[in-house]
């Protein structure tokens, strides 16, 4: 379950560990986050982020997808693209004698 939260102080920079360390965007629309996540629950309890009113979040886009590690492309679903391992190739599946 995600809800929209904004920074209580727009001058503060907060990295988002679930989004590749991207900074929490300042602004009235805020970010869609999971308030049950330990990281965000702590920020909420300390007053670092505050819930956005439903009116402000109505036109806001959904949460941004996770960011892949540097130098890696992502496929649909946020997974990093990778090469097939040698064990998965048809030649590797043949019985070796």
C-alpha positions in Angstrom: 0.0 0.0 0.0 1.5 3.3 -1.1 0.6 6.8 0.0 1.9 10.1 -1.1 4.3 12.0 1.2 6.2 15.2 0.8 9.3 16.6 2.6 8.4 18.6 5.7 11.4 20.9 4.9 12.0 21.3 1.1 15.6 22.3 1.8 16.4 18.8 3.2 17.8 16.1 0.8 16.7 12.6 1.6 18.0 9.6 -0.4 15.5 6.9 -1.2 17.1 3.4 -0.7 14.3 1.6 -2.6 14.9 3.8 -5.7 18.6 3.4 -6.2 19.5 6.3 -3.8 17.6 8.9 -5.9 16.8 11.9 -3.8 13.2 12.5 -2.5 11.8 15.2 -4.8 10.7 18.4 -3.1 7.3 19.7 -4.0 3.7 19.7 -3.0 2.8 16.4 -4.9 5.5 14.5 -3.0 6.4 10.9 -3.7 4.4 7.6 -3.5 6.0 5.5 -0.7 5.1 2.6 1.5 4.5 4.0 5.0 5.0 0.4 6.4 8.6 0.3 5.2 11.0 0.7 8.1 12.9 3.5 6.4 9.8 5.6 5.6 8.0 4.8 8.9 11.0 6.3 10.7 10.9 9.4 8.5 7.1 9.8 9.2 7.5 9.3 13.0 10.3 11.9 13.1 8.3 14.4 11.0 10.8 14.4 8.1 8.0 13.6 5.6 4.3 14.4 5.9 1.3 12.9 4.1 0.0 14.8 1.1 -3.7 15.7 1.1 -5.8 13.5 -1.3 -6.6 16.6 -3.5 -2.9 17.2 -4.2 -2.2 13.6 -5.0 -5.1 13.0 -7.3 -3.3 14.2 -10.5 0.1 12.9 -9.4 1.8 10.1 -11.3 2.5 6.7 -9.7 5.8 5.8 -8.0 8.8 5.9 -10.2 10.3 2.5 -11.0 13.4 1.3 -9.3 16.7 2.5 -10.8 19.1 -0.2 -12.1 22.7 -0.1 -10.8 25.1 2.1 -12.8 25.9 0.6 -16.2 23.0 -1.8 -16.4 19.9 -1.6 -18.5 16.5 -2.6 -17.1 13.8 -4.7 -18.6 10.1 -4.5 -17.9 9.4 -5.1 -14.2 12.5 -3.3 -13.0 14.9 -6.3 -13.5 18.4 -5.8 -14.7 19.1 -7.2 -18.1 21.8 -9.8 -18.1 23.5 -12.2 -20.4 22.5 -15.9 -20.4 24.7 -18.0 -18.3 26.7 -20.8 -19.9 24.7 -23.3 -17.9 21.5 -22.2 -19.6 22.6 -22.6 -23.2 21.4 -25.6 -25.2 25.0 -26.9 -25.6 25.5 -26.9 -21.8 22.3 -29.0 -21.4 23.6 -31.9 -23.4 24.9 -34.8 -21.4 28.6 -34.8 -21.2 30.4 -38.1 -21.5 
